[in-house]
Amino acid sequence: MRLPAVLSQLIAELAKFPAIGHKSAQKLAFASLDNNQQIAKNLSNLFASAIENLSYCLTCFALIENKYCAICEDKTRDRSRLCVVEDTQSIFLIEDSKAFNGLYHVLGGVISPIKGILPENLNINSLLSRLKDLDLEEIIIATNPNIEGDATAYYLSQQLQTSFDDLKVTKLSEGIPNEGYIEYADSLTLNDAFTKRTKIS
Ligand SMILES: [Zn+2]
């Protein structure tokens, strides 16, 4: 028996999620549609609502419900430090670890020529122009410590050092385990990686 075309399309889309292979995608599709379709209906409504109600902070590009995020609006945050992350999820993880009380900037991904993602596709120019209005002492590049994340951090540090002479540019220590993804590190490990951060030379 062949899979209905719409199910094949759904499985192909689900398989695009990180760490979801074809088999897991098939399992998710059947689990949400076979026997009881309430999960699929709920998901469909929630995705539609999320797409309609969420947008990006106009300053830091975090995914939020308003024009500006709570962190950019919070005048008690340390405005001498800014942490660059790949995605909004990283902000929540770093906030949970209580390692950092400064500002953030979300790149919206990492440089990946294979996937067609070039520096101009990321929020890098907006970061460089944002920095002109901030009086920063340090910028911490907290991309995931894997090949693409490291390459992006290196590119970014070169750009920053060319444009901003006195700015200290650091990255997290090498302590993030498990395939080099921040999302797999627990709060303690993340806190440690922040505390022991090193200067990018
Ligand atoms: Zn913001």
Residues whose N, C-alpha, C, O or C-beta is under 5 A from the ligand:
A	BS01	ZN	C57 T59 C60 F61 A62 Y68 C69 C72
